Amino acid sequence: MTEGIEKALKKIGFEVSKPVHASITILFGLFVWTLPQFLSFLVGAYFIIQGILLFIDYYGSKKKVTKTDVP
């Protein structure tokens, strides 16, 4: 799953190294563990970000189709 996120972020020109990504993941895990009410915010933010990245991936792949690709 992280590869898909990294791929989508690279398409929009945003690149995060694996140690930074791991650190952010651990930090959010600690937030959820210590602040359970924060979980609903994180889940909502995750779904919003994932949806945006899916749209970017979808529309980016549609733009790659050229006239030579279509029979």
C-alpha positions in Angstrom: 0.0 0.0 0.0 2.8 2.4 0.7 4.2 1.9 -2.8 0.9 3.1 -4.2 0.9 6.2 -2.0 4.6 6.9 -2.9 3.7 6.5 -6.6 0.8 8.9 -6.4 2.8 11.5 -4.4 5.6 11.4 -7.0 3.0 12.1 -9.8 2.1 15.4 -8.1 5.8 16.2 -7.4 6.0 15.3 -3.7 8.5 12.8 -2.6 9.0 11.4 0.9 11.8 9.2 1.9 11.0 5.9 3.6 12.5 6.9 7.0 10.4 10.1 7.0 7.3 8.0 6.0 8.0 5.5 8.8 8.5 8.3 11.4 5.2 9.9 10.4 3.4 6.5 10.6 4.8 5.9 14.1 3.9 9.4 15.2 0.3 8.9 14.1 0.2 5.5 15.7 1.2 7.1 19.0 -1.4 9.8 18.6 -4.1 7.1 18.1 -2.8 5.1 21.1 -2.7 8.1 23.5 -5.7 10.1 22.1 -8.4 7.6 21.0 -10.7 10.5 20.0 -8.1 11.6 17.5 -8.7 8.3 15.6 -11.9 9.6 13.9 -9.9 12.6 12.6 -7.1 10.4 11.3 -9.4 8.0 9.6 -11.3 10.8 7.9 -8.1 12.5 6.8 -6.8 9.2 5.5 -9.9 8.6 3.4 -9.9 12.2 2.0 -6.2 12.0 1.1 -6.6 8.5 -0.4 -9.5 9.6 -2.5 -7.6 12.6 -3.8 -4.6 10.4 -4.7 -6.9 7.9 -6.5 -8.4 10.7 -8.6 -4.9 12.0 -9.5 -3.9 8.5 -10.5 -7.0 8.0 -12.6 -6.9 11.3 -14.4 -3.1 11.0 -14.8 -3.5 7.6 -16.5 -6.2 8.9 -18.8 -3.9 11.7 -20.0 -1.2 9.2 -21.0 -3.4 7.7 -23.7 -2.4 9.1 -27.0 -3.9 8.7 -30.5 -1.3 6.0 -31.3 -2.6 3.9 -28.3 -6.2 3.9 -29.6 -6.9 1.5 -32.5 
